[in-house]
Amino acid sequence: MPLPATTARRLAEAPHEPGYTACFGCGSAMPAGLHVHVVDDDPEELVAMVRLNTAHQGAPGFAHSGVVATLLDEVISLALWRLLDRRCVTARLETAFHAPVPIGRDLELRARCTGVQGRKVYTRAQVLLGGTAHAEAAGLFIDVAENLAHSG
């Protein structure tokens, strides 16, 4: 069940734990990080933006495919936490690369939950440029909130 809009907006204001800036995907304190930032999270889908640079490239001018997979993983994780209030880790991430992802361009990231079965959360995400999907992922994530509660 989606969170109330006011709760979702509050959660969208801070990555992970409030004030946590050391995330490679969205943390502001990571010089070579991805710096993914959320621009919209309605109850059905999270939308984020990113602009990759030369630190993220594989072939000249294009993002390394591992970085693209990381973007998909990150936007899914953010969506699950912010839209469903679930802390999850990746169990499986199946990626499809449709076109090279250029660096130096504003990329749109979209993620949504497609199903929940106990602690298992099924997801989909896209990396888009100009409305065209350059990469997509389907994932299985596992809710680890219980593990986090017992870790400290």
Disulfide bonds with the S-S distance in Angstrom:
none
